Amino acid sequence: MDENTLNNETPETNQTDQYKIGYADVAVIMDFAIRVKAELQKVIIGMDDTIDMLIVGLLTNGHVLLEGVPGIAKTLLVKLLANVLDIEYKRIQFTPDLMPSDVVGTTIYNMQTSNFYFRKGPVFSNIILADEINRAPAKTQAALFEVMEERQVTVDGETHKMQYPLFVIATQNPIEQEGTFRLPEAQLDRFLFRLKVGYPKLEEENLILSRFKSDFFNNLESTVNKIFGAEDLLRCCNVAEKAFISDELLNYISLIVHNTRSNSNLFLGASPRASIGIMRASKVLAAIRGRDFVTPDDIQKVAFPVLNHRIILTPEREIEGIDAYDIINDIIQKIEVPR
């Protein structure tokens, strides 16, 4: 594949071929998801839904925010996903003193040549882990805005394009608030999903202890093999976007999102970017599940991770202890499912 193709902001689509996919095409994505999960599960125990949604986010050309307490393998999961894919991976540890130039890069003066040159920052990669993103101040968080949306960086008036794929995965701890800077709604909206990662179940905890009882030096991580590259991702992405979704299901998505804007329990509803996110994610999920068409179940499955960080509850509902899941679930239950 030539460099121009990989430098595109999003994979190109031949609109005349839309919806012309079959089982053989879907099997490519199924095989991709199965093999990626198999490699990750050599080390990771549980987290099946999280892994599925990460794969959906990757093939949707979106970004993902992982939220959970420390020590539940959020960073390890991202690192292993990068190990499975033969693409470049960078980790950025967000701290209160991190500057925007530390993320996107800076212009340096070369005394030998008497010229300025641009030194790329760690964001010039394919998979970027923004670890503990809420530790950095707003100015540094905002450095990711243009990268995540336009797939480019502008420094000193010069624009630098990012290569495909560009998959930003950020982590944050929802419990500890001291020394953190809350992500503004505008930046949260850039993430396709916010995935809440919880503690493992008792059986899973026992399996974790059993698996790592003789692995003091984390040698298990080296058993994860690189099996896919950028071309494989591009092929899967092009197939998934051609999955069929009926007009009735498009209207179903619109009704769900529109209801968040007129719901008396919500202070802020979801944006049109949420509608597009649900549509794209449901297409990929359908393909992963072995279908070339979207069903209401696909839409309902992705609705919560797409919407939960894009809505704000009224103060009264927060005091009552109601959370975003309750509201979204109530909206889905009230809307008639297309047949």
ROLO-108725 format. One record per atom (N, C-alpha, C): residue in three letters; y negated, x, z. Coordinates in pm, whole numbers, plus 50000, padded with zeros to 5 digits. Last residue first. Layout:
ALAYXZ;...
This chain:
ARG503304608051330;ARG504724606451296;ARG505004611551155;PRO501064622051570;PRO501374617751433;PRO502884617251407;VAL500554609151894;VAL501164619951815;VAL501474614851674;GLU497534599552043;GLU498764595551975;GLU499264606451884;ILE496424613352345;ILE496234612452199;ILE497554609252132;LYS497194616652608;LYS496464604452571;LYS496324602452420;GLN498394641452629;GLN499194629752659;GLN498524616852609;ILE496244658552575;ILE497374658052481;ILE498194645452502;ILE494684654252806;ILE494144651252672;ILE495284649652572;ASP496394663753005;ASP495994649653006;ASP495454645452869;ASN496484690752938;ASN497724682852934;ASN497404667852929;ILE493824697552990;ILE494364698752854;ILE495614690352838;ILE493714692753270;ILE492824685653177;ILE493384685853035;ASP495674710053373;ASP495744695653399;ASP494914687853298;TYR494704735153288;TYR495994730153238;TYR496094715053256;ALA492374739153435;ALA492284736553291;ALA493574730753235;ASP492764721453754;ASP492554733153668;ASP492594729153521;ILE491474707454053;ILE492044705153919;ILE491774717353833;GLY490244708954296;GLY491404717654272;GLY492094715154140;GLU487914696354352;GLU489144688654374;GLU490404696854349;ILE486134715054261;ILE486244712954405;ILE487524705454439;GLU486444710953987;GLU486854723754044;GLU487024722454195;ARG485324685553960;ARG486764687253935;ARG487264700553991;GLU482634691154021;GLU483384681454101;GLU484894683254083;PRO481784708953820;PRO481924713653959;PRO482754704254046;THR483834705353525;THR482664701553604;THR482874706453747;LEU485294733453352;LEU485394721153428;LEU484074718053499;ILE485034745453031;ILE484564747353168;ILE484614733853239;ILE486994761252774;ILE486454749352839;ILE486024752852981;ARG488204783552683;ARG487064778652606;ARG486444766152667;HIS490514790652801;HIS489354799052830;HIS488104794552757;ASN492344771352705;ASN492104772552849;ASN490904781152886;LEU492904769152428;LEU491804761552486;LEU491414765552628;VAL495084785452363;VAL493874785952279;VAL492674779852352;PRO497034779352553;PRO496494792952548;PRO495254794352461;PHE497274750452481;PHE496774755152611;PHE496274769552606;ALA498204748952212;ALA496914742952251;ALA496394748852382;VAL500674757552142;VAL499604767452136;VAL498274762052189;LYS502234734252182;LYS502614746852246;LYS501464756852249;GLN501074714952020;GLN501014713352165;GLN501334726252238;ILE501764725451768;ILE500354723951807;ILE500214722851958;ASP504544723551776;ASP503904736651757;ASP502444736151805;ASP504864695951796;ASP505314704551906;ASP504674718451897;PRO504044685951547;PRO503194683951665;PRO503584692751783;THR504834712451308;THR505124699851375;THR504154698051494;VAL504494728250989;VAL504054726851128;VAL504434713051181;PHE506904745450785;PHE505954734550807;PHE505684733250957;ASP508984762050759;ASP507844764650671;ASP506824753450681;ARG510704774851050;ARG510264763950964;ARG509104768250877;GLY511454792551253;GLY512344790551139;GLY511974779151047;ARG509764800051451;ARG510824790651488;ARG511714786851371;ILE507944814551309;ILE508804821651405;ILE509994812951445;ALA506704793151175;ALA507484802951099;ALA508424810751189;ALA505424780551392;ALA506404773251312;ALA507304782851235;LEU503664800851469;LEU504734796751560;LEU505814789051486;VAL501944801451248;VAL502774813151278;VAL503934809151368;LYS500824775551272;LYS501514779751149;LYS502454791451177;SER499604776451519;SER500734767151501;SER501514770551374;ALA497564794851472;ALA498644798451564;ALA499844789351546;ARG495904780251296;ARG496534792751252;ARG497734796251340;MET495194757751457;MET495824756051327;MET496564768751285;ILE493994769851680;ILE495204761651697;ILE495934760151565;GLY491794782551550;GLY492794790351622;GLY494084782651642;ILE490334760951456;ILE490914770251359;ILE492014778451425;SER489594750251705;SER490364742351609;SER491074751251508;ALA488104771551811;ALA489344767451878;ALA490214759251783;ARG485904772051649;ARG486804783551642;ARG488144780351710;PRO484504749351729;PRO485344748551607;PRO486274760551591;SER484944750852095;SER484194752651971;SER485104750451850;ALA485454728152373;ALA485864739152286;ALA485084739052155;GLY482954719252626;GLY484144717352544;GLY484394729252452;LEU481844719652957;LEU481754725952825;LEU483054723952751;PHE482484702953165;PHE481064706353146;PHE480834712253008;LEU484864677053188;LEU484504690253138;LEU482994691553121;ASN485474651553248;ASN485914661653344;ASN485444675753307;SER484784635953036;SER483904635453154;SER484284645853259;ASN484894648052709;ASN485664645252830;ASN484764646252953;SER483904655252470;SER483454642352522;SER484164638552651;ARG485094679052411;ARG483624678652409;ARG483084665652466;THR487784674552407;THR487274683752511;THR485744683152520;ASN488044658852184;ASN488144652352315;ASN487664661352427;HIS488024677351980;HIS486854668651997;HIS486854662052134;VAL490584688252010;VAL489404696552037;VAL488174687852060;ILE492174665851943;ILE492364673052070;ILE491104680752105;LEU491224659051688;LEU491114649451798;LEU491244656351933;SER491944681651539;SER490534678051554;SER490324668551672;ILE494724679651550;ILE494044691251611;ILE492584687851637;TYR495004656051401;TYR495514656751539;TYR494844668251615;ASN494114664051153;ASN493334654151228;ASN493734653951375;LEU496214680751092;LEU494874686351101;LEU493954676951178;LEU498234661951081;LEU498264671751189;LEU496924678851203;GLU497484647950852;GLU497604640750979;GLU497594650351098;ASP497674667050657;ASP496344662350693;ASP496364654850826;SER500174691950749;SER499724679550687;SER498304675950731;ILE500854724250662;ILE500384715950773;ILE499724703650711;PHE503104749550561;PHE502494736550533;PHE502074729750663;ALA502304784250544;ALA503104773450602;ALA502374760250586;LYS500744804850466;LYS501094795150363;LYS501974783850416;GLU500524822050674;GLU499344814050644;GLU499614803650536;ALA503004835450670;ALA502724825450773;ALA501554816550737;VAL502764853850456;VAL503744842950450;VAL503364831850547;ASN500764870950547;ASN500564863650422;ASN501534852050408;CYS502024881150777;CYS500774873550789;CYS500534865150665;CYS504154895450666;CYS504414884050755;CYS503194875050767;ARG502694915150525;ARG503604906150454;ARG503874893550537;LEU501374928050732;LEU500604921450628;LEU501454911450552;LEU503554939050871;LEU502664929350936;LEU501894921250833;ASP504524956850680;ASP505374945850727;ASP504534934950793;GLU502374974350660;GLU502754966550542;GLU503624954750582;ALA502324986550912;ALA501224977850872;ALA501594969050752;GLY505804985451027;GLY504524991751001;GLY503484981650956;PHE508584986051258;PHE507734979251161;PHE506414986751146;ILE509925001151444;ILE510724994751340;ILE509884987651234;LYS510325024851688;LYS509375019851590;LYS510155014051472;ASN512185016451988;ASN512035023051858;ASN510945016651773;VAL512685023952321;VAL512045014452230;VAL511695021652099;THR513505043952483;THR514555037152405;THR513985026952307;SER511445052652637;SER511725060452515;SER512815054152430;GLU511555036752860;GLU510495034152762;GLU510765041352630;LEU513475047553022;LEU513815035752944;LEU512785032952835;ASN512375067453173;ASN513035071353048;ASN513395059452961;ASN510865068153412;ASN510565058453306;ASN511155062453171;PHE511785083653615;PHE510835089953522;PHE510565081153400;PHE513675069053756;PHE512465073553827;PHE511395078853732;ASP515915050553714;ASP514965054553610;ASP513635058553674;SER517765036253855;SER518075050153821;SER517145055553713;LYS516665011253886;LYS517105018254007;LYS517435032953980;PHE515864994453683;PHE515055006353707;PHE515515014453829;ARG517684973153679;ARG517454980853557;ARG516764994153585;SER517534962653938;SER518794968053889;SER518584977153768;LEU514894953653945;LEU515334964054039;LEU516624970753991;ILE515054933953744;ILE514104945253733;ILE514544956753823;LEU516894916253852;LEU517244923553730;LEU516324935553710;ASN515384906554067;ASN516644913754094;ASN517064921953971;GLU513374893753922;GLU513034905054009;GLU514264913354043;GLU514834873453803;GLU514244883753719;GLU513854895953801;GLU515474857954023;GLU516554864153946;GLU516034875453859;LEU512864850254102;LEU513714858254192;LEU514824865254115;LYS510454855153833;LYS511304846953919;LYS512214856054002;PRO507374874453836;PRO508724871253787;PRO509464862153884;TYR504014860453836;TYR505074868553897;TYR506434865053836;GLY502304854953516;GLY502604852853658;GLY503654862453710;VAL499674856153301;VAL500974862353330;VAL501224861453480;LYS498084836653079;LYS498174839053222;LYS499584843853254;LEU496304844252797;LEU497654842452849;LEU497684846052997;ARG494134831552580;ARG494144837552713;ARG495504834052773;PHE493844837652226;PHE494584832752343;PHE494064839052471;LEU491694847452069;LEU492494836052025;LEU493184829552143;PHE488514856752178;PHE489964858252198;PHE490674845652151;ARG485924848852153;ARG486464857952050;ARG487974859652063;ASP485304834852377;ASP485594827052257;ASP486134835652144;LEU484574854452553;LEU485864847952573;LEU486294840552446;GLN482004859152460;GLN483034869052434;GLN484424863252455;ALA480674835752535;ALA480614840052394;ALA481684850352363;GLU481014834652811;GLU481754825152727;GLU481774829552580;PRO481354867952953;PRO480584856152912;PRO481404847452817;LEU483394879853213;LEU483204879253068;LEU482414866753033;ARG482004893253508;ARG482664881953442;ARG482364881953292;PHE482634923453633;PHE481594916453558;PHE482274905653475;THR483414937353959;THR483764932353826;THR482584924953766;GLY483184944254225;GLY483034954654124;GLY483414950353984;GLU485384919554338;GLU484434930054376;GLU484394940854269;GLN487424902654265;GLN486124900554203;GLN485114911554236;GLU490794898054213;GLU489824907354269;GLU488494906254194;ILE492014878054043;ILE491884876554188;ILE490754885154244;PRO492454883053778;PRO491664871253812;PRO491374869853962;ASN492124911853599;ASN492694907053724;ASN491854895153770;GLN492764915853248;GLN491864914453361;GLN492614908553479;THR493004931352926;THR493604926653050;THR492514925053155;ALA493104926152572;ALA492364929452693;ALA493124924252815;ILE493834937152262;ILE494454930652378;ILE493714935452502;VAL493104934851928;VAL492544938452058;VAL493244930252165;PHE494094946451636;PHE494594937151738;PHE494104942051873;LEU493914950151310;LEU493074952851427;LEU493434942251530;PRO496064965851061;PRO495624954951147;PRO494674959651256;TYR493184974250868;TYR494154964050907;TYR495454970750951;GLN490384993950986;GLN491594992150906;GLN492394980250957;MET486884986550982;MET488124989151054;MET489304986950960;LYS483915002250851;LYS484954992050845;LYS486194996350924;HIS480755008150963;HIS482055014650948;HIS483135003750958;THR477365010050870;THR478525001550900;THR479815008950869;GLU474415022251012;GLU475535024950920;GLU476755017050965;GLY472485019151206;GLY472285012751077;GLY473395014850976;ASP473585031551431;ASP472425037451364;ASP472245032151222;VAL476575015251369;VAL475915025051456;VAL474805031651376;THR478744989051361;THR477474993551305;THR476775002651407;VAL482064982451275;VAL481154987851377;VAL479894992651307;GLN484304954751207;GLN483484966051168;GLN482624970351286;ARG485324928751232;ARG486204940151198;ARG485404951951144;GLU483874907551322;GLU483614911951185;GLU484514923451140;GLU485094903551583;GLU484804892551491;GLU484684897251346;MET485574927651715;MET486574916951721;MET486344906251615;VAL483234942851663;VAL484564947851627;VAL485564936451616;GLU481204928051776;GLU481234929851631;GLU482604934451584;PHE482044929452055;PHE481744917051984;PHE481924918551834;LEU482334952752196;LEU483514947952125;LEU483224935652040;ALA479984956052327;ALA480264965652219;ALA481474961252137;ALA479954939052540;ALA479394934052415;ALA479644943452298;GLN480884955552742;GLN481754944852692;GLN481284940052556;THR478564970552777;THR479754977052722;THR480734966752670;LYS476854951152880;LYS476454958752762;LYS477644965452696;ALA478134941753114;ALA478034933152997;ALA477694940852870;PRO480274967953258;PRO479104959053252;PRO479014951853118;ALA483834966653328;ALA482674972753261;ALA481514962953259;ARG485844951653431;ARG485304962353516;ARG484024968353457;ASN486994934353254;ASN485914929053337;ASN485394939153439;ILE489084948253138;ILE487844946953063;ILE486684941853149;GLU491524962353200;GLU490564957953302;GLU489164956453242;ASP491794978252889;ASP492384976253021;ASP491304973253125;ALA492164970652591;ALA490964971152674;ALA491394967852817;LEU494034985152353;LEU494184979252486;LEU492894981452564;ILE494354980252017;ILE493454985552120;ILE493694977952249;ILE496004988851733;ILE496154981151856;ILE495284987851962;ASN494515005451555;ASN495124992951511;ASN495394983451627;SER491215020051584;SER492655020751593;SER493215007551541;PHE488485026251702;PHE488985028251566;PHE490475030851572;VAL487955026651966;VAL488145013551908;VAL488615014451762;PRO487395052452047;PRO488795048052053;PRO489025034351993;GLY484885062951800;GLY485375060251934;GLY486795055051931;LYS484005088851570;LYS484595075751598;LYS485075074751743;ARG481025103451515;ARG482295105951582;ARG482875092651628;PHE479135109351234;PHE479595098951325;PHE480965102651382;TYR476665135451214;TYR477915129151171;TYR478355119251277;PHE473805152251090;PHE474385142951185;PHE475695137551127;ASN473315187351025;ASN473505173550982;ASN474045165251099;SER473395215051043;SER472095208151056;SER472165193851005;THR475705228651059;THR475365223250927;THR474005216450924;GLN475615236951327;GLN476005246451222;GLN475585241651084;MET474985214851481;MET474005225651473;MET474335235551362;ASN475335182251430;ASN476085194551409;ASN475085205851385;TYR474915155151641;TYR474205164951556;TYR475015177851551;ILE476565123851627;ILE476455137251684;ILE475735146451586;THR476715090351715;THR476275099851613;THR475975113251680;THR479725075351855;THR478315079251859;THR477995089051747;GLY481915047851953;GLY481615060951897;GLY480115063551897;VAL482765025352090;VAL482665024651944;VAL482425038151878;VAL483055035052361;VAL483995025552301;VAL483955026552148;ASP481025051052435;ASP482365055452472;ASP483435046852407;SER478835035952366;SER479195047052278;SER480575052652310;PRO478675018652590;PRO479095013552458;PRO479515024552361;MET480125034952883;MET479005031952795;MET479515026452661;LEU481335030253208;LEU481685031553066;LEU480505026852980;ASP481015026553477;ASP480135036453413;ASP480455038553265;PRO482945007453553;PRO481525003953562;PRO480595013853493;THR485565008453299;THR485045011753430;THR483545008553434;PHE488445004253107;PHE487084999653133;PHE486705002053278;GLN490215025152919;GLN490145020853059;GLN488695017153090;ILE491735019252624;ILE490415021752681;ILE490405016352823;ARG494215032352413;ARG493935025152538;ARG492555029252588;LYS495435028052084;LYS494515034652177;LYS494315025852299;TYR497625033751814;TYR497385026651940;TYR496445034852027;GLU498615028451475;GLU497895036251576;GLU497565027651696;ILE502035019251397;ILE500605018951373;ILE499915025851489;ASP504765008951394;ASP504385022251346;ASP502925022151301;LEU505684991451682;LEU504984991151554;LEU504515005151516;VAL506764997351926;VAL507634990751828;VAL507014991451688;ASN504595007452064;ASN505705016552033;ASN506645010651928;ALA503074984752104;ALA502554995152014;ALA503655004851974;LEU504734972852291;LEU504514966152163;LEU503984976052060;LEU504424990952500;LEU505724990052433;LEU505604982952298;LYS501754985852570;LYS502164999252528;LYS503484998852451;VAL501944959352652;VAL501124962852536;VAL501524976452481;LEU503634962252877;LEU504024953652766;LEU503254957152639;LEU502094978453045;LEU503374983352992;LEU503794975252871;THR500024961053114;THR499734973053036;THR500994978652971;LYS501574941653256;LYS500704937853144;LYS500454949853053;ALA503284943953480;ALA503674950053351;ALA502824945353233;ILE502334936753722;ILE503304927653660;ILE503584931553515;GLY500334951253854;GLY501734954453880;GLY502754945453815;PRO497644928653941;PRO498174941953908;PRO499684942953934;VAL497674894653806;VAL497474904253914;VAL498054917853875;GLY496284885053485;GLY497304884953590;GLY497024895753693;GLU495814878753149;GLU495234877153282;GLU496354876453385;LEU495034890552836;LEU496104889252934;LEU495494888953074;LEU493774879052542;LEU493364882952677;LEU494514880052772;VAL493964888552201;VAL494584882052317;VAL494024887952446;HIS493044880251861;HIS493014889151977;HIS493474881352100;GLY494464876751526;GLY493564873351635;GLY493584883951744;ASN496224874451317;ASN495054883051299;ASN493984879951404;THR498534862651356;THR497434853651326;THR496154861351299;LEU500244882051438;LEU500414877151302;LEU499334867251261;LEU499304885351704;LEU499314896551610;LEU499374891751466;GLY499764860051816;GLY498404865451807;GLY498294876751706;VAL502574859251800;VAL501774849451726;VAL500344854651709;ILE503154880151976;ILE503574881251836;ILE502774871451750;LEU502114868852210;LEU501564881552159;LEU501914883452012;MET503774846752236;MET502364844552205;MET501674857352159;ASP506224859652296;ASP506104851052178;ASP504644849352137;ILE505524872152538;ILE505894880252421;ILE505744872152293;THR505124849452697;THR504024858952675;THR504294867452552;ASP507674838152699;ASP506564830852637;ASP505394840052606;ASP509094858752836;ASP509454854752700;ASP508304847652629;MET509044871653084;MET507814871653002;MET508084867252858;GLY512064890553145;GLY511264878453153;GLY510104879053053;ILE511634925153140;ILE512514914153181;ILE511644901853203;ILE511324952852923;ILE510674941352986;ILE511704930553017;VAL513204969952797;VAL512484974252918;VAL511954962152995;LYS514374956652595;LYS515104968152649;LYS514494972752781;GLN512564938652508;GLN513424934452619;GLN514394945252662;LEU511434951052287;LEU510644949852410;LEU511534946652530;GLU513534948052100;GLU513094961352141;GLU512334960652274;ALA513664920052080;ALA514844927552123;ALA514464941452170;LYS511144913751979;LYS511524909252113;LYS512704917252166;VAL511404925151722;VAL510364929851814;VAL510724926151957;ARG513504909551618;ARG513694924051637;ARG512654929951731;ILE512374883851614;ILE513614886451688;ILE513774901251718;ALA510114886951447;ALA509954882851587;ALA511194886251670;PHE511344894951201;PHE510324903151266;PHE510244899851414;ASP512964872951146;ASP513584886051170;ASP512604895351242;MET510964853651105;MET511964851951212;MET512584865251249;ILE509734864450880;ILE508994863651006;ILE509944861751124;VAL511844862350696;VAL511184875250718;VAL510464875250851;ALA512414835450689;ALA513394844350751;ALA512804858150778;VAL510394825350533;VAL510334823050677;VAL511284832450750;ASP511404832950283;ASP510134838350331;ASP510034837050483;ALA513754818350271;ALA513824832950258;ALA512544839450310;TYR512864791850285;TYR513604797550397;TYR513634812750391;GLY509594793250125;GLY510884787250156;GLY511564794550269;ILE506374784350001;ILE507274793350072;ILE508554785950104;LYS503774774749896;LYS504974777849818;LYS505804788449890;TYR501414770650031;TYR502524761550063;TYR503794764649985;GLN499524786149774;GLN499584780649909;GLN500704770349919;ASP499074798149538;ASP500444799049588;ASP500594792849726;THR496414795949497;THR497274788149408;THR498714788349454;GLN495274813849677;GLN495234799649710;GLN496154791449620;ASN496374842349795;ASN496324835949665;ASN496424820849687;THR494574860550033;THR495494849550007;THR495314844449865;GLU494364891850204;GLU493954882850097;GLU495024872250074;PRO493934897150556;PRO494754897950437;PRO494324887750332;THR490594906150656;THR491784898050672;THR492614899250546;GLU489124929250593;GLU488924922750723;GLU490124913950755;ASN490814956650443;ASN490264943250436;ASN490134937450575;ASN492104980650455;ASN490754980350509;ASN490134966450505;LEU494464977450323;LEU494534978050468;LEU493144977650531;THR493504977950060;THR494154966050111;THR494154965850262;ASN492515003850039;ASN491594992750027;ASN492194979850081;GLU494755020450048;GLU493885019850166;GLU492935007950160;ASP497765005049915;ASP496585013449909;ASP495675010850027;MET501205008450000;MET500005000050000;MET498765008750000;
